[in-house]
Amino acid sequence: MAKRGGFPAGGMPGNMSNLMKQAQRMQRQMEESQKELETKEFTAAAGGGAVEVTVSGKKEILRVKLSQDVVDPEDIEMLQDLIVAAANEAVKKADEASAELMGRMTGGLGGLPF
């Protein structure tokens, strides 16, 4: 009596083998793209350019640039707020680049059988 179901000789069917190879290739591409993203820099400004913050793709603050006009010993709070605003915007840019990368990499997953 013939055995029902399963795969011949215990191996994977051709489509499954190809699917695994594609998944491994995609994983390598994602890792390479993530490394590339981590080397990029994202800069944002606040206060009309009075404060600039640059972050890496790892979301680490690399530089803070201040205009002399914004440094007022009588109003430290404004300077602090501008630094926070610029830092948050720079991190947002890094997040958007990461999301775009992931969207490109996973965009073809809609055709998977699961």
DOMIBA-645331 format. One line per field, with one value per residue: chain; x, y, z of N, C-alpha, C, O, CB in turn; residue number from 1. Coordinates in Angstrom, 1 decimal, always signed. Atoms other than C-alpha are relative to their C-alpha. Glycine has a CB too. Example, Ala and Ser with C-alpha at 12.3 -4.5 7.8 and 13.67 -1.06 7.14 Angstrom:
<nodes>
mol = [A_A] .
nc1 = [+0.9_-0.9] .
nc2 = [-1.2_-1.1] .
nc3 = [+0.0_+0.0] .
cac1 = [+12.3_+13.7] .
cac2 = [-4.5_-1.1] .
cac3 = [+7.8_+7.1] .
cc1 = [+0.9_-0.8] .
cc2 = [+1.2_+1.1] .
cc3 = [+0.0_+0.8] .
oc1 = [+1.9_-0.3] .
oc2 = [+1.2_+2.2] .
oc3 = [+0.7_+0.9] .
cbc1 = [-1.0_+0.4] .
cbc2 = [+0.0_+0.5] .
cbc3 = [+1.2_-1.4] .
seq = [1_2] .
</nodes>
This chain:
<nodes>
mol = [A_A_A_A_A_A_A_A_A_A_A_A_A_A_A_A_A_A_A_A_A_A_A_A_A_A_A_A_A_A_A_A_A_A_A_A_A_A_A_A_A_A_A_A_A_A_A_A_A_A_A_A_A_A_A_A_A_A_A_A_A_A_A_A_A_A_A_A_A_A_A_A_A_A_A_A_A_A_A_A_A_A_A_A_A_A_A_A_A_A_A_A_A_A_A_A_A_A_A_A_A_A_A_A_A_A_A_A_A_A_A_A_A_A] .
nc1 = [+0.8_-0.8_+0.0_+0.7_-0.6_-1.5_-0.9_-0.8_-1.3_-0.2_-0.5_+0.9_+0.4_-0.8_+0.4_-0.4_-1.5_-0.2_+0.5_-1.0_-1.1_+0.4_+0.1_-1.3_-0.6_+0.6_-0.6_-1.3_+0.2_+0.5_-1.2_-0.9_+0.7_+0.0_-1.4_-0.2_+0.8_-0.7_-1.1_+0.5_+0.2_+1.2_-0.1_+1.3_-0.2_+1.1_-0.3_-0.4_-1.3_-0.9_-0.5_+0.0_-0.5_-0.2_+0.0_-0.4_+1.1_+0.2_+0.7_-0.9_-0.3_-1.4_-0.4_+1.0_-0.5_+0.8_-0.3_-0.3_+1.2_+0.9_-0.6_+0.4_-0.1_+1.3_+1.1_-0.6_+1.1_+0.3_-1.1_+0.3_+1.2_-0.4_-0.8_+0.9_+0.8_-0.9_-0.4_+1.2_+0.3_-1.1_+0.3_+1.2_-0.5_-0.7_+1.1_+0.6_-0.9_+0.0_+1.3_+0.0_-0.8_+0.8_+1.1_-0.6_-0.5_+1.1_+1.1_+0.3_+0.4_+1.5_+0.3_-0.4_+1.2_+0.4] .
nc2 = [-1.2_-1.2_-0.9_-1.2_-1.2_+0.0_-0.3_+1.2_+0.2_-0.9_-1.3_-1.1_-0.2_-1.0_-1.3_-0.3_-0.3_-1.3_-1.0_-0.2_-0.7_-1.4_-0.5_-0.2_-1.1_-1.3_-0.3_-0.5_-1.4_-0.9_-0.2_-0.9_-1.3_-0.5_-0.5_-1.3_-1.1_-0.4_-0.9_-1.3_-1.1_-0.7_-1.3_-0.8_-1.3_-0.6_-1.4_-0.6_+0.4_-0.4_+1.2_+1.2_+1.3_+1.0_+1.4_+1.1_+1.0_+0.7_-1.0_-0.6_-1.4_-0.2_-1.4_-1.1_-1.2_-1.2_-1.3_-0.9_-0.8_+0.7_+0.2_-1.1_+0.4_-0.3_+0.8_+1.4_+0.9_+0.0_+0.7_+1.4_+0.4_+0.1_+1.1_+1.1_+0.0_+0.4_+1.4_+0.9_+0.0_+0.8_+1.4_+0.3_+0.2_+1.3_+1.0_+0.0_+0.7_+1.4_+0.6_+0.0_+1.1_+1.2_+0.1_+0.5_+1.4_+0.9_-0.2_+1.1_+1.1_+0.2_+1.2_+1.3_+0.8_+0.1] .
nc3 = [+0.0_+0.1_-1.1_+0.4_-0.6_-0.2_+1.2_+0.4_-0.6_-1.2_+0.3_+0.2_+1.4_+0.7_-0.4_-1.4_+0.0_+0.6_-0.9_-1.1_+0.5_+0.1_-1.4_-0.4_+0.8_-0.5_-1.3_+0.2_+0.6_-1.1_-0.9_+0.7_+0.0_-1.4_-0.3_+0.8_-0.6_-1.2_+0.3_+0.5_-1.0_+0.1_-0.7_-0.1_-0.7_-0.7_-0.2_+1.2_+0.3_-1.1_-0.6_+0.9_-0.6_+0.9_-0.6_+0.9_+0.2_-1.3_-0.8_-1.0_+0.3_+0.5_-0.1_-0.3_+0.5_-0.5_+0.4_-1.1_-0.3_-0.8_-1.3_-0.9_-1.3_-0.7_+0.5_+0.2_+0.3_+1.5_+0.6_-0.3_+0.8_+1.4_+0.1_-0.1_+1.2_+1.1_-0.2_+0.3_+1.5_+0.6_-0.3_+0.8_+1.4_+0.0_+0.0_+1.3_+0.9_-0.4_+0.4_+1.4_+0.3_-0.3_+1.0_+1.2_-0.1_-0.3_+1.0_+0.8_-0.8_+0.1_+0.7_-0.7_-0.2_-1.4] .
cac1 = [+0.0_+1.4_+2.3_+0.1_+1.5_+5.1_+8.0_+9.8_+12.9_+12.4_+13.6_+12.1_+10.1_+11.8_+9.7_+10.5_+14.2_+14.0_+12.0_+14.7_+17.4_+15.5_+14.9_+18.6_+19.6_+17.1_+18.5_+22.0_+20.7_+18.9_+22.1_+24.2_+21.6_+21.4_+25.2_+25.1_+22.3_+24.3_+27.1_+24.8_+24.3_+21.1_+21.0_+18.1_+17.9_+15.7_+15.3_+15.7_+19.0_+20.4_+20.8_+21.8_+22.1_+23.5_+22.8_+24.1_+22.0_+22.5_+20.7_+23.7_+24.2_+27.4_+27.5_+25.6_+26.2_+25.1_+24.9_+26.4_+23.1_+21.3_+23.7_+22.0_+23.0_+19.7_+17.6_+19.3_+15.8_+15.2_+18.6_+17.8_+14.4_+16.0_+18.6_+15.9_+13.8_+16.7_+17.8_+14.3_+13.9_+17.3_+16.3_+13.0_+14.9_+17.0_+13.8_+12.2_+15.2_+15.2_+11.5_+11.9_+14.7_+12.6_+9.7_+11.9_+13.3_+10.0_+7.8_+8.1_+6.9_+3.2_+3.5_+4.7_+2.4_+2.1] .
cac2 = [+0.0_+3.4_+5.8_+8.9_+12.4_+13.2_+13.8_+11.1_+9.8_+12.2_+15.2_+18.6_+19.2_+21.4_+24.4_+24.2_+24.0_+27.0_+28.9_+28.2_+29.4_+32.6_+33.1_+32.7_+35.1_+37.7_+37.3_+38.0_+41.1_+42.4_+42.0_+43.8_+46.6_+47.0_+47.4_+50.0_+51.9_+51.9_+53.8_+56.6_+59.9_+61.8_+65.5_+67.6_+71.3_+73.2_+76.9_+77.9_+76.1_+77.5_+73.9_+70.9_+67.3_+64.5_+60.8_+57.6_+54.8_+53.2_+56.2_+57.4_+61.2_+62.0_+65.8_+68.8_+72.1_+75.4_+78.8_+81.5_+83.4_+80.7_+80.5_+82.8_+82.3_+83.8_+81.3_+77.8_+76.2_+77.3_+75.9_+72.6_+72.4_+73.1_+70.4_+67.9_+68.8_+68.5_+65.2_+63.7_+64.8_+63.3_+60.0_+60.1_+60.4_+57.4_+55.4_+56.4_+55.2_+51.9_+51.4_+52.2_+49.6_+47.0_+47.7_+47.2_+44.0_+42.5_+43.8_+40.6_+38.4_+38.8_+35.8_+33.3_+30.4_+30.9] .
cac3 = [+0.0_-0.9_+1.8_+1.8_+2.5_+3.4_+1.0_-1.0_+0.7_+3.7_+1.8_+1.2_-2.0_-4.6_-3.8_-0.1_-0.8_-3.1_-0.5_+2.2_-0.1_-0.8_+2.9_+3.6_+0.8_+2.1_+5.6_+4.3_+2.3_+5.4_+7.6_+4.9_+4.6_+8.4_+8.6_+5.8_+7.6_+10.8_+9.0_+7.8_+9.6_+10.1_+10.9_+12.0_+13.1_+15.4_+16.1_+12.5_+12.3_+15.6_+16.9_+14.8_+16.0_+14.1_+15.0_+13.5_+12.1_+15.5_+16.9_+18.8_+19.0_+17.1_+17.1_+18.5_+16.7_+18.4_+16.9_+19.1_+18.9_+20.7_+23.7_+26.2_+29.8_+30.9_+28.9_+29.3_+29.1_+25.5_+24.5_+26.2_+24.5_+21.1_+21.6_+22.6_+19.6_+17.1_+18.6_+18.4_+14.8_+13.9_+15.6_+13.7_+10.4_+11.3_+12.2_+8.9_+7.0_+8.9_+8.3_+4.6_+4.4_+6.1_+3.8_+0.8_+2.1_+3.3_+0.4_-1.5_+1.4_+0.5_-1.8_+0.8_+1.4_+5.2] .
cc1 = [+0.9_-0.2_-0.6_+0.7_+1.5_+0.7_+0.8_+1.4_+0.3_+0.5_-1.0_-0.4_+0.8_-0.4_+0.4_+1.5_+0.3_-0.4_+1.0_+1.2_-0.3_+0.0_+1.4_+0.7_-0.6_+0.5_+1.4_-0.1_-0.4_+1.2_+0.9_-0.6_+0.0_+1.3_+0.2_-0.8_+0.7_+1.2_-0.5_-0.2_-1.3_+0.0_-1.3_+0.4_-1.3_+0.4_+0.5_+1.5_+1.0_+0.6_-0.1_+0.5_+0.1_+0.1_+0.4_-1.2_-0.2_-0.7_+0.8_+0.3_+1.5_+0.5_-1.2_+0.7_-0.9_+0.5_+0.3_-1.2_-0.9_+0.5_-0.3_+0.0_-1.3_-1.1_+0.6_-1.2_-0.3_+1.1_-0.2_-1.1_+0.4_+0.9_-0.8_-0.8_+0.8_+0.4_-1.1_-0.3_+1.1_-0.3_-1.2_+0.4_+0.6_-1.1_-0.7_+0.8_+0.0_-1.3_-0.1_+0.9_-0.7_-1.1_+0.5_+0.4_-1.1_-1.2_-0.4_-0.6_-1.5_-0.3_+0.3_-1.3_-0.4_-0.4] .
cc2 = [+1.2_+0.9_+1.3_+1.2_-0.1_+0.3_-1.2_+0.1_+1.0_+1.4_+1.1_+0.0_+1.1_+1.4_+0.4_+0.3_+1.3_+1.1_+0.2_+0.7_+1.5_+0.7_+0.3_+1.2_+1.3_+0.3_+0.7_+1.5_+0.9_+0.3_+1.0_+1.4_+0.6_+0.6_+1.3_+1.1_+0.5_+1.0_+1.4_+0.9_+0.7_+1.3_+0.7_+1.3_+0.4_+1.5_+0.7_-0.3_+0.4_-1.2_-1.1_-1.2_-1.0_-1.3_-1.0_-0.9_-0.9_+0.8_+0.5_+1.5_+0.1_+1.4_+0.9_+1.3_+1.1_+1.3_+0.9_+0.8_-0.7_-0.3_+1.3_-0.5_+0.2_-0.9_-1.4_-0.9_-0.1_-0.8_-1.5_-0.5_-0.2_-1.2_-1.3_-0.2_-0.4_-1.5_-1.0_+0.0_-0.8_-1.5_-0.5_-0.3_-1.4_-1.2_-0.1_-0.8_-1.5_-0.6_-0.1_-1.3_-1.3_-0.3_-0.5_-1.5_-1.0_+0.1_-1.2_-1.2_-0.3_-1.3_-1.3_-0.8_-0.1_+1.4] .
cc3 = [+0.0_+1.2_-0.4_+0.8_+0.1_-1.3_-0.3_+0.7_+1.2_-0.3_-0.2_-1.5_-0.6_+0.3_+1.4_+0.0_-0.6_+1.0_+1.2_-0.5_-0.2_+1.3_+0.5_-0.7_+0.5_+1.4_-0.2_-0.5_+1.1_+1.0_-0.7_+0.0_+1.4_+0.3_-0.7_+0.7_+1.3_-0.2_-0.4_+1.2_-0.4_+0.8_-0.1_+0.8_+0.7_+0.2_-1.2_-0.3_+1.1_+0.7_-1.0_+0.8_-1.1_+0.7_-1.1_-0.2_+1.2_+1.0_+1.2_-0.4_-0.3_+0.2_+0.4_-0.4_+0.5_-0.7_+1.2_+0.4_+1.0_+1.4_+0.8_+1.5_+0.8_-0.4_-0.4_-0.4_-1.5_-0.7_+0.2_-0.8_-1.5_-0.3_+0.0_-1.3_-1.2_+0.1_-0.3_-1.4_-0.7_+0.2_-0.9_-1.4_-0.1_+0.0_-1.3_-1.0_+0.2_-0.5_-1.5_-0.5_+0.2_-0.9_-1.3_+0.1_+0.2_-1.0_-0.8_+0.8_-0.1_-0.7_+0.6_+0.4_+1.5_+0.5] .
oc1 = [+1.9_-1.3_-0.3_+1.1_+2.1_+0.1_+1.2_+2.0_+1.5_+0.8_-2.2_+0.4_+1.3_+0.5_+0.8_+1.9_+1.1_+0.3_+1.3_+1.7_+0.5_+0.4_+1.7_+1.4_+0.1_+0.8_+1.7_+0.6_+0.0_+1.3_+1.4_+0.1_+0.2_+1.4_+0.8_-0.3_+0.6_+1.6_+0.3_-0.3_-1.6_+0.3_-2.0_+1.3_-2.4_+1.5_+1.3_+2.1_+2.2_+1.7_-1.1_+1.5_-0.8_+0.8_+0.3_-2.2_-1.3_-1.0_+0.3_+0.6_+2.4_+1.7_-2.4_+1.8_-2.1_+1.7_-0.3_-1.3_-1.6_-0.3_+0.4_-0.9_-1.5_-2.2_+0.5_-0.9_-0.6_+0.7_-0.1_-1.0_+0.0_+0.8_-0.6_-0.9_+0.4_+0.4_-0.9_-0.6_+0.8_-0.1_-1.2_-0.1_+0.5_-0.9_-1.0_+0.3_+0.1_-1.3_-0.7_+0.4_-0.7_-1.4_-0.2_+0.1_-1.0_-2.1_-1.5_-0.8_-2.0_-1.4_+0.2_-2.3_-1.3_-0.8] .
oc2 = [+1.3_+1.0_+1.9_+1.1_-1.1_+0.6_-2.0_+1.1_+1.2_+2.1_+0.8_-0.3_+2.0_+2.3_+1.6_+1.2_+2.1_+2.2_+1.3_+1.6_+2.3_+1.8_+1.3_+2.0_+2.3_+1.5_+1.6_+2.4_+2.1_+1.5_+1.9_+2.4_+1.9_+1.6_+2.2_+2.2_+1.7_+1.7_+2.3_+0.5_+0.9_+1.2_+0.7_+1.4_+0.0_+1.9_+1.6_+0.5_+0.2_-1.1_-1.3_-1.1_-1.1_-1.5_-0.8_-0.7_-1.6_+0.4_+0.7_+1.7_-0.3_+1.6_+0.6_+1.6_+1.1_+1.5_+0.7_+1.2_+0.0_-0.7_+2.3_-1.3_-0.4_-0.9_-1.8_-1.8_-1.1_-1.6_-2.3_-1.6_-1.1_-1.9_-2.2_-1.3_-1.3_-2.2_-2.0_-1.1_-1.5_-2.3_-1.6_-1.2_-2.1_-2.2_-1.2_-1.5_-2.3_-1.7_-1.1_-2.0_-2.2_-1.4_-1.3_-2.2_-2.1_-0.6_-1.3_-2.3_-1.3_-1.8_-2.4_-0.2_-0.9_+1.5] .
oc3 = [+0.7_+1.8_-1.5_+1.9_-0.4_-2.3_+0.6_+0.7_+1.5_+0.6_-0.1_-2.4_+0.1_+0.6_+1.6_+0.7_-0.1_+1.0_+1.6_+0.2_+0.1_+1.5_+1.1_-0.1_+0.6_+1.6_+0.6_-0.1_+1.2_+1.4_+0.0_+0.2_+1.5_+0.9_-0.2_+0.8_+1.5_+0.7_-0.6_+2.3_-1.6_+2.0_-1.1_+1.6_+0.4_+0.1_-1.1_-1.0_+1.0_+1.3_-1.6_+1.5_-1.9_+1.7_-2.3_+0.4_+1.3_+2.1_+2.3_-1.6_+0.6_+0.7_+0.1_+0.0_+0.2_-0.8_+2.2_+1.6_+1.7_+2.3_+0.7_+1.8_+1.8_+0.2_-1.5_-1.2_-2.0_-1.6_-0.8_-1.4_-2.2_-1.3_-0.8_-1.9_-2.0_-0.9_-1.0_-2.0_-1.7_-0.7_-1.4_-2.1_-1.1_-0.6_-1.7_-1.8_-0.7_-1.0_-2.0_-1.4_-0.6_-1.3_-1.9_-0.9_-0.3_-0.9_-1.2_+0.2_+0.4_-0.5_+0.1_+0.6_+1.8_+1.7] .
cbc1 = [-1.0_-0.4_+1.4_-1.5_-0.6_+0.4_+0.9_+0.1_+1.1_+0.8_+0.8_+0.6_-1.5_-0.1_-1.6_-0.4_+0.7_-0.8_-1.3_+0.4_+0.4_-1.4_-0.7_+0.9_-0.4_-1.6_+0.1_+0.8_-1.0_-1.1_+0.7_+0.3_-1.4_-0.4_+1.0_-0.5_-1.4_+0.5_+0.9_-1.3_+1.2_-1.3_+1.1_-1.1_+0.4_-0.3_+0.9_-0.2_+0.5_-0.8_-0.8_+0.9_-1.1_+1.4_-1.4_+1.2_+0.4_+1.4_-1.3_+1.3_-0.4_+0.2_+0.5_-0.4_+0.2_+0.1_-1.2_+1.2_-0.7_-0.3_+1.5_-1.4_+1.2_-0.4_-0.7_+0.7_-1.2_+0.0_+1.4_-0.3_-1.1_+0.8_+1.1_-0.9_-0.6_+1.2_+0.5_-1.2_+0.0_+1.4_-0.3_-1.0_+1.0_+0.9_-1.0_-0.4_+1.5_+0.2_-1.2_+0.6_+1.3_-0.5_-0.7_+1.2_+1.0_-0.5_+0.4_+1.2_+0.3_-0.6_+0.7_+0.8_+0.3_+1.1] .
cbc2 = [+0.0_+0.8_+0.2_+0.0_+0.2_-1.4_+1.2_+0.0_+0.2_-0.7_-0.1_+1.3_+0.2_-0.2_+0.1_-1.1_-1.1_+0.1_-0.5_-1.4_-0.6_+0.1_-0.9_-1.3_-0.2_-0.2_-1.2_-0.8_-0.1_-0.7_-1.3_-0.5_-0.2_-1.1_-1.1_-0.3_-0.6_-1.2_-0.6_-0.3_+0.9_-0.9_+0.9_-0.7_+1.0_-0.7_+0.2_+1.5_+0.7_+0.8_-0.3_+0.3_-0.4_+0.2_-0.3_-0.8_-0.8_-0.5_-0.7_-0.8_+0.9_-0.4_+0.5_+0.0_+0.0_+0.1_+0.6_+1.0_+0.3_-1.4_-0.3_+0.6_+0.6_+1.5_+0.6_-0.5_+0.4_+1.4_+0.4_-0.2_+1.0_+1.3_-0.1_+0.1_+1.4_+0.9_-0.3_+0.6_+1.5_+0.4_-0.2_+1.2_+1.1_-0.2_+0.4_+1.4_+0.6_-0.1_+0.9_+1.3_+0.0_+0.0_+1.4_+0.8_-0.1_+0.1_+1.1_-0.5_+0.3_+1.1_+0.1_+0.4_-1.4_-0.5] .
cbc3 = [+1.2_-1.3_+0.6_+0.4_+1.4_+0.5_+0.3_-1.5_-1.1_+0.9_-1.3_+0.4_-0.2_-1.5_-0.1_+0.9_-0.9_-1.3_+0.6_+0.5_-1.4_-0.7_+1.0_-0.2_-1.5_+0.1_+0.8_-1.0_-1.1_+0.8_+0.3_-1.4_-0.5_+1.0_-0.4_-1.4_+0.4_+0.8_-1.0_-0.7_+0.1_+0.3_-0.7_+0.7_-1.1_+1.4_+1.2_+0.1_-1.2_+1.0_+1.3_-1.3_+1.1_-0.8_+0.6_+0.6_-1.2_+0.5_+0.6_+0.1_+1.2_-1.4_-1.4_+1.5_-1.5_+1.5_-0.9_-0.4_-1.3_-0.6_-0.1_-0.4_+0.8_-0.3_-1.2_+1.2_+0.8_-0.5_+0.5_+1.5_+0.1_-0.4_+1.1_+1.2_-0.3_-0.1_+1.5_+0.8_-0.5_+0.5_+1.5_+0.1_-0.4_+1.2_+1.1_-0.5_+0.1_+1.5_+0.5_-0.7_+0.8_+1.5_-0.1_-0.5_+1.2_+1.4_-0.9_-0.7_+1.5_-0.7_-1.3_+1.3_-0.4_+0.9] .
seq = [1_2_3_4_5_6_7_8_9_10_11_12_13_14_15_16_17_18_19_20_21_22_23_24_25_26_27_28_29_30_31_32_33_34_35_36_37_38_39_40_41_42_43_44_45_46_47_48_49_50_51_52_53_54_55_56_57_58_59_60_61_62_63_64_65_66_67_68_69_70_71_72_73_74_75_76_77_78_79_80_81_82_83_84_85_86_87_88_89_90_91_92_93_94_95_96_97_98_99_100_101_102_103_104_105_106_107_108_109_110_111_112_113_114] .
</nodes>
